Amino acid sequence: MYRTMIEPRVSETDGLGHINNTVAPVWLEAGRNKLFKLFNANHSFKDWKMIIVNMNIDYVRAIYFGKNVEVRTWVKKIGTTSLQLYEEIWQNETCCVKGTTTYVHYNREKQLSEPLPEEVRKELKKHCYR
């Protein structure tokens, strides 16, 4: 599992006093930064290989300003050219958001998906959801 701590900002709080639901996808993406390095060590957009094709989010509990959150990211499924992640956002020892995201390993020059590299596949297996 990958873990990422995030400090909520006042600007992410909505009129109901909790973190707006549009923020969760952004935080979940921040939790993927270590995973992105597997595919592109320098984070160069010229060499970007991961294209998001699906995202589902369940909002379980409200999240509030003033307490840090932890984004937890697992690899749920490894395909030939794609991978599915299972992700959660926790605050105060409570799971507040659950989601899945699917990425395709994509070659922009050829305009098609390509197999996940074997060395990346090995590292992904270390972070599988159980």
Secondary structure, 3 states (H helix, E strand, C coil): CEEEEECCCHHHECCCCCECCCCHHHHHHHCCHHHHHHHCCCCCHHHCCEEEEEEEEEECCCCCCCCCEEEEEEEEEECCCEEEEEEEEEECCEEEEEEEEEEEEEECCCCEECCCCHHHHHHHHCCECC
